[in-house]
């Protein structure tokens, strides 16, 4: 989870400050939406949950790629940062058990509640 934590921390730093409010709000909105979707995934039969999580990961990977194709330049770009934050969170969820991703989850909550 350390790699994903560091990626999220870079996004958080790049979207902090007065002039990055729009990017920060976009990241928070995407993360809140993903949290709602993860709640729905948790209600699925266990054998369906993994594929549903992969589908979410793929969606945010595609959104990140779209942002790059549209000219995103770095961590402070609102579209890229929002998609990348969700992608990193999904990678962490898919790769690590809950107890090994607590740092990431705390950072996600901070970013989700930023305004």
VODOLO-751490 format. One record per atom (N, C-alpha, C): residue number from 1; residue in three letters; atom name; x, y, z. Coordinates in steps of 0.05 Angstrom, whole numbers, plus 32768, in hexadecimal, padded with zeros to 4 digits. Layout:
(rec NUM,ALA,CA,(X,Y,Z))
...
//
This chain:
(rec 1,UNK,N,(8010,7FE8,8000))
(rec 1,UNK,CA,(8000,8000,8000))
(rec 1,UNK,C,(8011,8019,8000))
(rec 2,UNK,N,(802B,8017,8006))
(rec 2,UNK,CA,(803C,802F,8009))
(rec 2,UNK,C,(803D,803F,7FEE))
(rec 3,UNK,N,(8040,8031,7FD8))
(rec 3,UNK,CA,(8041,803E,7FBE))
(rec 3,UNK,C,(8028,804E,7FB9))
(rec 4,UNK,N,(8011,8042,7FBE))
(rec 4,UNK,CA,(7FF8,8050,7FBA))
(rec 4,UNK,C,(7FF4,8067,7FCE))
(rec 5,UNK,N,(7FFD,8063,7FE6))
(rec 5,UNK,CA,(7FFC,8078,7FFA))
(rec 5,UNK,C,(800C,8090,7FF0))
(rec 6,UNK,N,(8024,808B,7FE7))
(rec 6,UNK,CA,(8035,80A1,7FDD))
(rec 6,UNK,C,(8028,80AF,7FC5))
(rec 7,UNK,N,(801C,80A0,7FB3))
(rec 7,UNK,CA,(800F,80AC,7F9C))
(rec 7,UNK,C,(7FF8,80BE,7FA5))
(rec 8,UNK,N,(7FE8,80B4,7FB8))
(rec 8,UNK,CA,(7FD2,80C4,7FC3))
(rec 8,UNK,C,(7FDC,80DD,7FD1))
(rec 9,UNK,N,(7FF2,80DA,7FE0))
(rec 9,UNK,CA,(7FFD,80F1,7FEE))
(rec 9,UNK,C,(8006,8107,7FDB))
(rec 10,UNK,N,(8012,80FE,7FC4))
(rec 10,UNK,CA,(801A,8111,7FAF))
(rec 10,UNK,C,(8002,8120,7FA4))
(rec 11,UNK,N,(7FEC,8111,7F9F))
(rec 11,UNK,CA,(7FD4,811E,7F95))
(rec 11,UNK,C,(7FC9,8132,7FA9))
(rec 12,UNK,N,(7FC9,8129,7FC3))
(rec 12,UNK,CA,(7FBF,813B,7FD8))
(rec 12,UNK,C,(7FCF,8155,7FD9))
(rec 13,UNK,N,(7FEA,8152,7FD8))
(rec 13,UNK,CA,(7FFB,816A,7FD9))
(rec 13,UNK,C,(7FF7,817C,7FC0))
(rec 14,UNK,N,(7FF4,816F,7FA9))
(rec 14,UNK,CA,(7FF2,817F,7F90))
(rec 14,UNK,C,(7FD7,818D,7F8E))
(rec 15,UNK,N,(7FC3,8183,7F9D))
(rec 15,UNK,CA,(7FA8,818F,7F9B))
(rec 15,UNK,C,(7FA2,81A0,7FB4))
(rec 16,UNK,N,(7FB6,81A6,7FC4))
(rec 16,UNK,CA,(7FB1,81B6,7FDC))
(rec 16,UNK,C,(7FB7,81D3,7FD6))
(rec 17,UNK,N,(7FAD,81E5,7FE6))
(rec 17,UNK,CA,(7FB1,8201,7FE3))
(rec 17,UNK,C,(7F9B,820F,7FD4))
(rec 18,UNK,N,(7F9B,8229,7FD7))
(rec 18,UNK,CA,(7F85,823A,7FCD))
(rec 18,UNK,C,(7F7F,8236,7FB0))
(rec 19,UNK,N,(7F93,8235,7F9F))
(rec 19,UNK,CA,(7F8F,8234,7F82))
(rec 19,UNK,C,(7F88,8218,7F77))
(rec 20,UNK,N,(7F88,8204,7F88))
(rec 20,UNK,CA,(7F82,81E9,7F80))
(rec 20,UNK,C,(7F67,81DF,7F8B))
(rec 21,UNK,N,(7F56,81F1,7F93))
(rec 21,UNK,CA,(7F3D,81E9,7FA0))
(rec 21,UNK,C,(7F2C,81D8,7F8D))
(rec 22,UNK,N,(7F2A,81E0,7F74))
(rec 22,UNK,CA,(7F1A,81D1,7F61))
(rec 22,UNK,C,(7F23,81B5,7F5E))
(rec 23,UNK,N,(7F3D,81B1,7F5B))
(rec 23,UNK,CA,(7F49,8196,7F59))
(rec 23,UNK,C,(7F44,8186,7F72))
(rec 24,UNK,N,(7F48,8193,7F89))
(rec 24,UNK,CA,(7F43,8185,7FA3))
(rec 24,UNK,C,(7F26,817C,7FA6))
(rec 25,UNK,N,(7F14,818E,7F9E))
(rec 25,UNK,CA,(7EF7,8187,7F9F))
(rec 25,UNK,C,(7EF0,8170,7F8C))
(rec 26,UNK,N,(7EFC,8170,7F74))
(rec 26,UNK,CA,(7EF8,815B,7F61))
(rec 26,UNK,C,(7F01,8140,7F6C))
(rec 27,UNK,N,(7F19,8140,7F78))
(rec 27,UNK,CA,(7F24,8127,7F84))
(rec 27,UNK,C,(7F11,811E,7F9A))
(rec 28,UNK,N,(7F08,8130,7FAB))
(rec 28,UNK,CA,(7EF6,8128,7FC1))
(rec 28,UNK,C,(7EDC,811D,7FB6))
(rec 29,UNK,N,(7ED1,8129,7FA2))
(rec 29,UNK,CA,(7EB7,8120,7F96))
(rec 29,UNK,C,(7EBB,8104,7F8A))
(rec 30,UNK,N,(7ED0,8100,7F7B))
(rec 30,UNK,CA,(7ED5,80E5,7F6F))
(rec 30,UNK,C,(7ED8,80D0,7F85))
(rec 31,UNK,N,(7EE7,80D6,7F9A))
(rec 31,UNK,CA,(7EEB,80C3,7FAF))
(rec 31,UNK,C,(7ED2,80BD,7FBE))
(rec 32,UNK,N,(7EC1,80D1,7FC2))
(rec 32,UNK,CA,(7EA7,80CC,7FD0))
(rec 32,UNK,C,(7E95,80BB,7FBE))
(rec 33,UNK,N,(7E95,80BF,7FA4))
(rec 33,UNK,CA,(7E86,80AF,7F92))
(rec 33,UNK,C,(7E90,8092,7F92))
(rec 34,UNK,N,(7EAA,808F,7F92))
(rec 34,UNK,CA,(7EB5,8074,7F93))
(rec 34,UNK,C,(7EAE,8066,7FAD))
(rec 35,UNK,N,(7EAE,8074,7FC3))
(rec 35,UNK,CA,(7EA7,8069,7FDD))
(rec 35,UNK,C,(7E8A,805E,7FDC))
(rec 36,UNK,N,(7E78,806D,7FCF))
(rec 36,UNK,CA,(7E5C,8064,7FCD))
(rec 36,UNK,C,(7E5B,804B,7FBC))
(rec 37,UNK,N,(7E6A,804A,7FA6))
(rec 37,UNK,CA,(7E6B,8032,7F95))
(rec 37,UNK,C,(7E76,801A,7FA4))
(rec 38,UNK,N,(7E8B,801F,7FB4))
(rec 38,UNK,CA,(7E96,8009,7FC4))
(rec 38,UNK,C,(7E82,7FFE,7FD8))
(rec 39,UNK,N,(7E72,8010,7FE3))
(rec 39,UNK,CA,(7E5D,8006,7FF5))
(rec 39,UNK,C,(7E49,7FF4,7FE7))
(rec 40,UNK,N,(7E43,7FFA,7FCE))
(rec 40,UNK,CA,(7E31,7FE9,7FBE))
(rec 40,UNK,C,(7E3F,7FCF,7FB7))
(rec 41,UNK,N,(7E58,7FD0,7FB0))
(rec 41,UNK,CA,(7E68,7FB7,7FAA))
(rec 41,UNK,C,(7E68,7FA5,7FC2))
(rec 42,UNK,N,(7E6A,7FB0,7FDA))
(rec 42,UNK,CA,(7E6B,7FA0,7FF3))
(rec 42,UNK,C,(7E51,7F90,7FF7))
(rec 43,UNK,N,(7E3C,7F99,7FEB))
(rec 43,UNK,CA,(7E22,7F8B,7FEE))
(rec 43,UNK,C,(7E1F,7F74,7FDA))
(rec 44,UNK,N,(7E30,7F73,7FC6))
(rec 44,UNK,CA,(7E2F,7F5D,7FB2))
(rec 44,UNK,C,(7E37,7F43,7FBE))
(rec 45,UNK,N,(7E30,7F2D,7FB1))
(rec 45,UNK,CA,(7E3A,7F13,7FB9))
(rec 45,UNK,C,(7E59,7F14,7FB8))
(rec 46,UNK,N,(7E65,7F06,7FCA))
(rec 46,UNK,CA,(7E82,7F07,7FCD))
(rec 46,UNK,C,(7E90,7F00,7FB2))
(rec 47,UNK,N,(7E86,7EED,7FA3))
(rec 47,UNK,CA,(7E93,7EE4,7F8A))
(rec 47,UNK,C,(7E91,7EFA,7F74))
(rec 48,UNK,N,(7E7F,7F0D,7F78))
(rec 48,UNK,CA,(7E7C,7F23,7F64))
(rec 48,UNK,C,(7E8C,7F3C,7F6B))
(rec 49,UNK,N,(7E94,7F3D,7F84))
(rec 49,UNK,CA,(7EA1,7F56,7F8E))
(rec 49,UNK,C,(7EBC,7F5C,7F80))
(rec 50,UNK,N,(7ECC,7F47,7F7C))
(rec 50,UNK,CA,(7EE7,7F4C,7F71))
(rec 50,UNK,C,(7EE4,7F58,7F54))
(rec 51,UNK,N,(7ED3,7F4C,7F44))
(rec 51,UNK,CA,(7ECF,7F56,7F29))
(rec 51,UNK,C,(7EC4,7F73,7F29))
(rec 52,UNK,N,(7EB2,7F78,7F3B))
(rec 52,UNK,CA,(7EA7,7F93,7F3E))
(rec 52,UNK,C,(7EBD,7FA7,7F45))
(rec 53,UNK,N,(7ECF,7F9F,7F56))
(rec 53,UNK,CA,(7EE6,7FB1,7F5E))
(rec 53,UNK,C,(7EF9,7FB5,7F46))
(rec 54,UNK,N,(7EFE,7FA0,7F37))
(rec 54,UNK,CA,(7F0E,7FA2,7F1F))
(rec 54,UNK,C,(7F02,7FB5,7F0B))
(rec 55,UNK,N,(7EE7,7FB4,7F09))
(rec 55,UNK,CA,(7ED9,7FC6,7EF6))
(rec 55,UNK,C,(7EDD,7FE3,7EFF))
(rec 56,UNK,N,(7EDB,7FE8,7F19))
(rec 56,UNK,CA,(7EDF,8003,7F23))
(rec 56,UNK,C,(7EFC,800C,7F1D))
(rec 57,UNK,N,(7F10,7FFB,7F23))
(rec 57,UNK,CA,(7F2B,8002,7F1D))
(rec 57,UNK,C,(7F2F,8009,7F00))
(rec 58,UNK,N,(7F24,7FF9,7EEE))
(rec 58,UNK,CA,(7F26,7FFE,7ED2))
(rec 58,UNK,C,(7F1A,8018,7EC9))
(rec 59,UNK,N,(7F03,801F,7ED6))
(rec 59,UNK,CA,(7EF6,8038,7ECF))
(rec 59,UNK,C,(7F08,8050,7ED6))
(rec 60,UNK,N,(7F14,804F,7EEE))
(rec 60,UNK,CA,(7F25,8066,7EF6))
(rec 60,UNK,C,(7F3F,8067,7EE7))
(rec 61,UNK,N,(7F4A,804F,7EDF))
(rec 61,UNK,CA,(7F61,804F,7ECE))
(rec 61,UNK,C,(7F5B,805C,7EB3))
(rec 62,UNK,N,(7F44,8056,7EA8))
(rec 62,UNK,CA,(7F3C,8062,7E8F))
(rec 62,UNK,C,(7F38,8080,7E92))
(rec 63,UNK,N,(7F2B,8089,7EA8))
(rec 63,UNK,CA,(7F27,80A6,7EAC))
(rec 63,UNK,C,(7F42,80B4,7EAF))
(rec 64,UNK,N,(7F55,80A7,7EBC))
(rec 64,UNK,CA,(7F70,80B3,7EBE))
(rec 64,UNK,C,(7F7D,80B5,7EA2))
(rec 65,UNK,N,(7F7A,80A1,7E92))
(rec 65,UNK,CA,(7F85,80A1,7E77))
(rec 65,UNK,C,(7F77,80B7,7E66))
(rec 66,UNK,N,(7F5D,80BA,7E69))
(rec 66,UNK,CA,(7F4F,80CF,7E5B))
(rec 66,UNK,C,(7F5A,80EA,7E63))
(rec 67,UNK,N,(7F5F,80EE,7E7C))
(rec 67,UNK,CA,(7F6A,8108,7E86))
(rec 67,UNK,C,(7F85,810D,7E79))
(rec 68,UNK,N,(7F96,80F8,7E77))
(rec 68,UNK,CA,(7FB0,80FB,7E6A))
(rec 68,UNK,C,(7FAD,8102,7E4D))
(rec 69,UNK,N,(7F9B,80F4,7E3F))
(rec 69,UNK,CA,(7F96,80FB,7E23))
(rec 69,UNK,C,(7F8B,8117,7E1F))
(rec 70,UNK,N,(7F7D,8121,7E33))
(rec 70,UNK,CA,(7F72,813C,7E32))
(rec 70,UNK,C,(7F86,8151,7E3B))
(rec 71,UNK,N,(7F9F,8149,7E40))
(rec 71,UNK,CA,(7FB4,815C,7E46))
(rec 71,UNK,C,(7FBB,8160,7E63))
(rec 72,UNK,N,(7FB2,814F,7E75))
(rec 72,UNK,CA,(7FB9,8151,7E91))
(rec 72,UNK,C,(7FD7,8151,7E95))
(rec 73,UNK,N,(7FE1,8163,7EA5))
(rec 73,UNK,CA,(7FFD,8166,7EAA))
(rec 73,UNK,C,(8002,8165,7EC8))
(rec 74,UNK,N,(8005,814E,7ED4))
(rec 74,UNK,CA,(800D,814C,7EEF))
(rec 74,UNK,C,(7FF7,8149,7F04))
(rec 75,UNK,N,(8001,8147,7F1C))
(rec 75,UNK,CA,(7FF0,8140,7F33))
(rec 75,UNK,C,(7FDA,8155,7F39))
(rec 76,UNK,N,(7FDE,816E,7F32))
(rec 76,UNK,CA,(7FCB,8182,7F38))
(rec 76,UNK,C,(7FB3,8184,7F25))
(rec 77,UNK,N,(7FB4,8175,7F0F))
(rec 77,UNK,CA,(7F9E,8176,7EFC))
(rec 77,UNK,C,(7F85,8169,7F08))
(rec 78,UNK,N,(7F6F,8176,7F08))
(rec 78,UNK,CA,(7F57,816D,7F16))
(rec 78,UNK,C,(7F4D,8152,7F0D))
(rec 79,UNK,N,(7F4A,814E,7EF2))
(rec 79,UNK,CA,(7F40,8135,7EE8))
(rec 79,UNK,C,(7F53,811E,7EED))
(rec 80,UNK,N,(7F6D,8123,7EE7))
(rec 80,UNK,CA,(7F81,810E,7EEB))
(rec 80,UNK,C,(7F83,8107,7F09))
(rec 81,UNK,N,(7F84,811B,7F1A))
(rec 81,UNK,CA,(7F88,8116,7F37))
(rec 81,UNK,C,(7F70,8106,7F42))
(rec 82,UNK,N,(7F58,810D,7F3A))
(rec 82,UNK,CA,(7F40,8100,7F44))
(rec 82,UNK,C,(7F3F,80E2,7F3B))
(rec 83,UNK,N,(7F45,80DE,7F22))
(rec 83,UNK,CA,(7F45,80C2,7F18))
(rec 83,UNK,C,(7F5C,80B2,7F24))
(rec 84,UNK,N,(7F73,80BE,7F26))
(rec 84,UNK,CA,(7F8A,80B0,7F31))
(rec 84,UNK,C,(7F87,80AA,7F4F))
(rec 85,UNK,N,(7F7A,80BB,7F5E))
(rec 85,UNK,CA,(7F75,80B6,7F7A))
(rec 85,UNK,C,(7F63,809D,7F7D))
(rec 86,UNK,N,(7F4E,809C,7F6C))
(rec 86,UNK,CA,(7F3C,8085,7F6D))
(rec 86,UNK,C,(7F4A,806C,7F64))
(rec 87,UNK,N,(7F5A,806E,7F4F))
(rec 87,UNK,CA,(7F69,8057,7F45))
(rec 87,UNK,C,(7F7C,804C,7F5B))
(rec 88,UNK,N,(7F8A,805E,7F68))
(rec 88,UNK,CA,(7F9D,8055,7F7D))
(rec 88,UNK,C,(7F8E,8048,7F94))
(rec 89,UNK,N,(7F77,8053,7F9B))
(rec 89,UNK,CA,(7F66,8047,7FB1))
(rec 89,UNK,C,(7F5D,802B,7FA9))
(rec 90,UNK,N,(7F54,8029,7F90))
(rec 90,UNK,CA,(7F4B,800E,7F86))
(rec 90,UNK,C,(7F62,7FFA,7F86))
(rec 91,UNK,N,(7F79,8002,7F7C))
(rec 91,UNK,CA,(7F90,7FF0,7F7D))
(rec 91,UNK,C,(7F96,7FE7,7F99))
(rec 92,UNK,N,(7F95,7FF9,7FAC))
(rec 92,UNK,CA,(7F9B,7FF2,7FC8))
(rec 92,UNK,C,(7F86,7FDE,7FD2))
(rec 93,UNK,N,(7F6D,7FE3,7FCC))
(rec 93,UNK,CA,(7F57,7FD1,7FD5))
(rec 93,UNK,C,(7F5B,7FB5,7FC9))
(rec 94,UNK,N,(7F62,7FB4,7FB0))
(rec 94,UNK,CA,(7F66,7F9B,7FA2))
(rec 94,UNK,C,(7F7F,7F8C,7FAB))
(rec 95,UNK,N,(7F94,7F9A,7FB3))
(rec 95,UNK,CA,(7FAD,7F8D,7FB8))
(rec 95,UNK,C,(7FB3,7F87,7FD5))
(rec 96,UNK,N,(7FA6,7F95,7FE8))
(rec 96,UNK,CA,(7FAD,7F93,8004))
(rec 96,UNK,C,(7F95,7F8D,8016))
(rec 97,UNK,N,(7F99,7F7C,802A))
(rec 97,UNK,CA,(7F84,7F78,803E))
(rec 97,UNK,C,(7F7F,7F92,804E))
(rec 98,UNK,N,(7F68,7F94,805A))
(rec 98,UNK,CA,(7F60,7FAC,8068))
(rec 98,UNK,C,(7F75,7FB7,807B))
(rec 99,UNK,N,(7F80,7FA5,808C))
(rec 99,UNK,CA,(7F93,7FAE,80A0))
(rec 99,UNK,C,(7FAD,7FBA,8094))
(rec 100,UNK,N,(7FB3,7FB3,807B))
(rec 100,UNK,CA,(7FCB,7FBE,806E))
(rec 100,UNK,C,(7FC6,7FD7,805E))
(rec 101,UNK,N,(7FAE,7FE1,805F))
(rec 101,UNK,CA,(7FA8,7FFA,804F))
(rec 101,UNK,C,(7F9C,8010,8060))
(rec 102,UNK,N,(7FA0,800E,807A))
(rec 102,UNK,CA,(7F95,8022,808C))
(rec 102,UNK,C,(7F9F,803E,8086))
(rec 103,UNK,N,(7FBA,8041,8081))
(rec 103,UNK,CA,(7FC5,805B,807B))
(rec 103,UNK,C,(7FB8,8068,8063))
(rec 104,UNK,N,(7FB4,8057,804E))
(rec 104,UNK,CA,(7FA7,8060,8035))
(rec 104,UNK,C,(7F8A,8069,803B))
(rec 105,UNK,N,(7F7C,8059,804B))
(rec 105,UNK,CA,(7F60,805F,8051))
(rec 105,UNK,C,(7F5E,8079,8060))
(rec 106,UNK,N,(7F70,807F,8073))
(rec 106,UNK,CA,(7F70,8098,8082))
(rec 106,UNK,C,(7F74,80B0,806E))
(rec 107,UNK,N,(7F88,80AD,805C))
(rec 107,UNK,CA,(7F8D,80C2,8049))
(rec 107,UNK,C,(7F76,80C6,8036))
(rec 108,UNK,N,(7F69,80B0,802D))
(rec 108,UNK,CA,(7F51,80B2,801C))
(rec 108,UNK,C,(7F3C,80C2,802A))
(rec 109,UNK,N,(7F37,80BD,8044))
(rec 109,UNK,CA,(7F22,80CB,8053))
(rec 109,UNK,C,(7F29,80E9,8054))
(rec 110,UNK,N,(7F42,80EF,8059))
(rec 110,UNK,CA,(7F4B,810C,8059))
(rec 110,UNK,C,(7F45,8119,803F))
(rec 111,UNK,N,(7F4C,810B,8029))
(rec 111,UNK,CA,(7F48,8117,800E))
(rec 111,UNK,C,(7F2B,8119,8007))
(rec 112,UNK,N,(7F1B,8106,8011))
(rec 112,UNK,CA,(7EFE,8106,800B))
(rec 112,UNK,C,(7EF0,811D,8019))
(rec 113,UNK,N,(7EFB,8126,8030))
(rec 113,UNK,CA,(7EEE,813B,803F))
(rec 113,UNK,C,(7EFA,8156,803B))
(rec 114,UNK,N,(7F0D,8158,8028))
(rec 114,UNK,CA,(7F19,8172,8022))
(rec 114,UNK,C,(7F05,8184,8014))
(rec 115,UNK,N,(7F08,819E,8018))
(rec 115,UNK,CA,(7EF5,81B0,8009))
(rec 115,UNK,C,(7F05,81C6,7FFB))
//
